[in-house]
Amino acid sequence: MDIDKLDKIHIKDLMIRCIIGLNDWEREKKQDVMINITLYADLSTACQSDNIEDTVDYKNIKQKVVDMAESSSYMLVERLAQRVADICLENPKVQKVKVMIDKTGALRYARSVGVEIVRYQR
């Protein structure tokens, strides 16, 4: 299937708390981070079968992301985004993933600073 014609599963506004940032004060206590994930996969079989085995187990992916992120202590939001993408692509049904992470309150006068990455199954 053409990668641009894949179906999408969205995990929206997943709020987690983690240690993230370069400054000393950012390394002391957990901060809020908003994660949005789009999983690209061929869902046509699941649409016909109505069988969980034929689709992407997004609950499992969400839990792995939460567990990893809440126990992490990365300096860069970019690194956190890459780790989220890696977890998503561990599922062989996921052919492509888009990860958006917003770090709320990172800049004065801005609601958040965000990073968006796209990665593909190898």
Secondary structure, 3 states (H helix, E strand, C coil): CCHHHCEEEEEEEEEEEEEECCCHHHHCCCEEEEEEEEEEECCHHHHHHCCHHHCCCHHHHHHHHHHHHHCCEECCHHHHHHHHHHHHHCCCCCCEEEEEEEEECCCCCCCEEEEEEEEECC
